[in-house]
Amino acid sequence: MTASADASTRRSLPMIQRLGAVVWPSFFTAAVMSAVFFAFIDPLELQQISFPQHVISREVGYSLGFFMFWAGTLCACGVTALLMRPASEQEEVFE
């Protein structure tokens, strides 16, 4: 397969498939990170250390932690997808 055929194949992927390739790995990674993190850290103890003036439940702490992990990994996966796009023009080779 040539480079131009490979580039045209990448461009022809449906938007939902490209979006899924970013959202699904970030979701899975956030779930694993949340499980590992909250296996050692209690959200209520973390809340007392960081924001003692606010009262939250454990469930809210777990949810906020998961969405923060998801946002971070979504950004990382998005940047990776952006960097994996093919260049619009062929670069010149200098000899």
Backbone as numpy.savetxt, mean C-alpha at the origin, in Angstrom:
# Nx Ny Nz CAx CAy CAz Cx Cy Cz
9.14 -12.12 -26.85 8.29 -10.95 -26.85 9.19 -9.71 -26.85
8.92 -8.78 -27.74 9.74 -7.58 -27.83 9.33 -6.56 -26.79
10.16 -5.54 -26.64 9.88 -4.49 -25.64 8.62 -3.71 -26.01
8.41 -3.46 -27.31 7.22 -2.70 -27.71 5.94 -3.51 -27.49
6.00 -4.82 -27.72 4.83 -5.67 -27.48 4.54 -5.76 -25.98
5.59 -5.83 -25.17 5.41 -5.87 -23.72 4.79 -4.56 -23.22
5.25 -3.42 -23.76 4.70 -2.13 -23.35 3.25 -1.98 -23.76
2.89 -2.47 -24.95 1.50 -2.36 -25.38 0.59 -3.26 -24.56
1.11 -4.41 -24.10 0.33 -5.30 -23.24 0.07 -4.64 -21.90
1.06 -3.98 -21.34 0.88 -3.29 -20.07 -0.14 -2.16 -20.17
-0.11 -1.45 -21.27 -1.04 -0.33 -21.43 -2.47 -0.80 -21.64
-2.66 -2.03 -22.09 -4.00 -2.50 -22.40 -4.71 -3.13 -21.21
-4.06 -3.19 -20.04 -4.72 -3.75 -18.85 -5.87 -2.84 -18.43
-7.00 -3.41 -18.05 -8.12 -2.60 -17.59 -7.75 -1.85 -16.30
-8.39 -0.71 -16.13 -8.09 0.13 -14.96 -8.37 -0.61 -13.66
-9.44 -1.40 -13.60 -9.77 -2.12 -12.37 -8.70 -3.14 -12.04
-8.07 -3.73 -13.04 -7.00 -4.69 -12.79 -5.75 -3.99 -12.28
-5.44 -2.83 -12.82 -4.29 -2.07 -12.34 -4.53 -1.57 -10.92
-5.76 -1.14 -10.64 -6.10 -0.69 -9.30 -6.05 -1.84 -8.30
-6.55 -2.99 -8.70 -6.51 -4.17 -7.84 -5.09 -4.62 -7.55
-4.20 -4.43 -8.49 -2.80 -4.81 -8.29 -2.12 -3.92 -7.25
-2.70 -2.77 -6.95 -2.16 -1.88 -5.93 -2.91 -2.06 -4.61
-4.24 -2.15 -4.68 -5.06 -2.17 -3.46 -4.97 -3.51 -2.73
-5.02 -4.62 -3.45 -5.03 -5.92 -2.79 -3.74 -6.21 -2.01
-2.54 -6.03 -2.59 -1.33 -6.29 -1.79 -1.22 -5.35 -0.59
-1.65 -4.11 -0.74 -1.58 -3.19 0.39 -2.56 -3.59 1.49
-3.74 -4.07 1.12 -4.73 -4.53 2.09 -4.19 -5.74 2.86
-3.66 -6.70 2.13 -3.14 -7.92 2.74 -1.97 -7.60 3.67
-1.07 -6.73 3.23 0.08 -6.36 4.05 -0.36 -5.62 5.30
-1.36 -4.74 5.18 -1.86 -4.01 6.34 -2.51 -4.96 7.35
-3.20 -5.99 6.86 -3.81 -6.96 7.76 -2.75 -7.73 8.54
-1.70 -8.16 7.86 -0.63 -8.89 8.52 0.11 -7.98 9.49
0.40 -6.75 9.08 1.09 -5.81 9.96 0.26 -5.50 11.20
-1.03 -5.34 11.04 -1.91 -5.07 12.18 -1.91 -6.25 13.15
-2.00 -7.45 12.62 -2.01 -8.63 13.48 -0.72 -8.74 14.27
0.40 -8.53 13.62 1.69 -8.63 14.30 1.86 -7.49 15.31
1.54 -6.28 14.90 1.71 -5.11 15.77 0.84 -5.22 17.02
-0.45 -5.53 16.82 -1.36 -5.57 17.95 -1.26 -6.86 18.76
-0.46 -7.81 18.31 -0.16 -8.96 19.14 0.74 -8.57 20.30
1.51 -7.50 20.11 2.44 -7.05 21.14 2.03 -5.75 21.81
1.23 -4.93 21.15 0.86 -3.61 21.65 -0.65 -3.55 21.86
-1.06 -3.12 23.06 -2.48 -2.93 23.36 -2.88 -1.52 22.92
-3.95 -1.37 22.12 -4.34 -0.04 21.66 -4.68 0.93 22.81
-5.19 0.42 23.92 -5.52 1.30 25.04 -4.27 1.84 25.72
-3.24 1.01 25.83 -1.98 1.50 26.39 -1.33 2.50 25.45
-1.40 2.25 24.16 -0.86 3.18 23.17 -1.59 4.51 23.22
-2.90 4.46 23.40 -3.70 5.68 23.51 -3.33 6.47 24.75
-3.10 5.81 25.88 -2.74 6.50 27.11 -1.37 7.16 27.01
-0.48 6.56 26.25 0.85 7.14 26.08 0.82 8.31 25.11
0.10 8.17 24.01 0.15 9.18 22.95 -0.90 10.27 23.09
-2.14 9.94 23.36 -3.22 10.92 23.46 -4.04 10.68 24.73
-3.50 11.04 25.89 -4.23 10.73 27.12 -5.54 11.50 27.28
-5.71 12.62 26.60 -6.93 13.41 26.73 -8.10 12.84 25.94
-7.84 11.91 25.00 -8.89 11.31 24.20 -9.21 9.90 24.72
-10.49 9.56 24.69 -10.92 8.23 25.12 -11.38 7.45 23.89
-10.78 6.29 23.67 -11.18 5.43 22.56 -11.35 4.01 23.07
-12.09 3.22 22.32 -12.23 1.81 22.66 -11.14 1.01 21.95
-10.99 -0.23 22.34 -10.01 -1.10 21.68 -10.33 -1.27 20.19
-11.61 -1.44 19.89 -12.01 -1.64 18.50 -11.64 -0.44 17.63
-11.83 0.76 18.16 -11.46 1.96 17.41 -9.94 2.00 17.23
-9.21 1.61 18.26 -7.75 1.57 18.15 -7.28 0.58 17.10
-7.88 -0.60 17.09 -7.55 -1.60 16.07 -7.88 -1.07 14.67
-9.04 -0.45 14.54 -9.47 0.06 13.23 -8.55 1.17 12.74
-8.24 2.12 13.62 -7.34 3.21 13.23 -5.96 2.68 12.86
-5.47 1.72 13.62 -4.18 1.13 13.30 -4.18 0.43 11.95
-5.24 -0.33 11.69 -5.32 -1.02 10.40 -5.36 -0.01 9.25
-6.19 1.03 9.37 -6.28 2.00 8.28 -5.00 2.81 8.11
-4.29 3.04 9.20 -2.99 3.73 9.06 -1.98 2.83 8.35
-1.95 1.54 8.72 -1.07 0.61 8.02 -1.47 0.49 6.54
-2.78 0.47 6.28 -3.25 0.35 4.90 -2.87 1.58 4.09
-3.01 2.77 4.68 -2.65 3.99 3.97 -1.15 4.00 3.64
-0.33 3.58 4.59 1.11 3.56 4.34 1.50 2.58 3.26
0.95 1.38 3.32 1.30 0.38 2.31 0.65 0.69 0.96
-0.50 1.37 0.97 -1.12 1.79 -0.28 -0.24 2.81 -1.00
0.32 3.74 -0.24 1.24 4.71 -0.84 2.48 4.01 -1.41
3.02 3.06 -0.66 4.20 2.33 -1.13 3.91 1.54 -2.40
2.77 0.84 -2.42 2.39 0.06 -3.60 2.08 0.98 -4.78
1.49 2.11 -4.51 1.18 3.07 -5.58 2.44 3.63 -6.22
3.43 3.96 -5.40 4.69 4.46 -5.94 5.39 3.37 -6.73
5.35 2.14 -6.25 5.94 1.03 -6.99 5.27 0.86 -8.35
3.93 0.94 -8.38 3.22 0.82 -9.65 3.56 1.97 -10.58
3.72 3.15 -10.02 4.08 4.31 -10.83 5.48 4.14 -11.43
6.40 3.61 -10.64 7.76 3.42 -11.14 7.87 2.26 -12.12
6.92 1.33 -12.11 6.96 0.19 -13.02 6.38 0.50 -14.39
5.78 1.68 -14.56 5.23 2.03 -15.87 6.34 2.15 -16.89
6.06 1.76 -18.11 7.10 1.87 -19.15 7.34 3.33 -19.52
8.54 3.62 -19.94 8.88 4.97 -20.38 8.13 5.28 -21.67
7.81 6.56 -21.86 7.05 6.93 -23.05 7.91 6.92 -24.32
9.20 7.16 -24.17 10.08 7.16 -25.33 11.29 6.28 -25.03
11.89 5.77 -26.08 13.11 5.00 -25.92 14.26 5.94 -25.57
15.07 5.53 -24.62 16.23 6.35 -24.25 17.33 6.12 -25.27
18.11 7.19 -25.49 19.22 7.07 -26.41 20.38 6.36 -25.72
21.05 5.53 -26.48 22.22 4.83 -25.96 23.45 5.57 -26.41
24.25 6.02 -25.46 25.47 6.72 -25.79 26.63 5.75 -25.75
27.43 5.75 -26.82 28.56 4.83 -26.88 29.84 5.54 -26.63
